Amino acid sequence: MDRTISFASRNFKELLRDPLSYIFCLGFPLVMLVIMTLVNSSIPPEAKMTIFRIDNLSGGIAVFGLSFVMLFTCLSVSKDRAGSFLVRLYASPMRSSDFIAGYILPVFLLSMMQLIITFIASVIIGLIVGIQLDILGCLLASLSLIPLSVTMISIGLLFGTLFSEKASPGLCSIVISLASFLGGVWFDVEGIDGVLSTICNILPFFHGTKAARAAIAMEFGDYWTHIGVTAAYALVFTIISILVFRKKMKADLS
């Protein structure tokens, strides 16, 4: 446990030293909340378009923000591999579980900070524009996105383990784009039919957005279905990333 905490502490300090973590993981979601709220204010009521209204927007922006947590997980692992830092640590008494937990815990804490800040900002913006968000609903929304957070972190760990420092960010950008466009953040997925709607319902991003929005509205009709889908993705990707990391660790040691 001491080894895990020490390694996690080192990784968390590395995150804090990187100004990009503040910009993308904490600042960017807040900027998007403000910008899209301004966009919503310019949409005439006759359009009956509510996707950018703060009670719907906050859950989508929270999901979008989590994709950057994946990027920082990936960069953390790939940078350590590129600098042979991990190879040197492999000679220490640390086990693979210590490494995995040491990478996951700091970015998980970062993701929770991001979610809390995003929803606090959403409540404040809601008060400004005259839409009151339920505090308990926002808290539940933060908890509802934990499975998706774990999924994103696991994907970052997987990409960072498999690919180089130069290649892995490009792959992460693909996932970030998928989370943005197929997560129901910028358009109403339920208002479309066909292949695009099917893809959105298969991937976890849309279900994360729907779970967060349902929690904020305190409406639990399909809530547990969305939670179940994101939890299943979290379990699968966590197992895959752990197995791949352990296999890569053994290969580097041999």
PyMOL commands that set and color helices and strands:
alter all, ss='L'
color gray80, all
select helices_A, chain A and resi 2-17+19-41+45-47+54-82+85-90+96-129+135-144+146-162+167-181+189-191+195-202+204-217+223-253
alter helices_A, ss='H'
color red, helices_A
deselect
rebuild
show_as cartoon
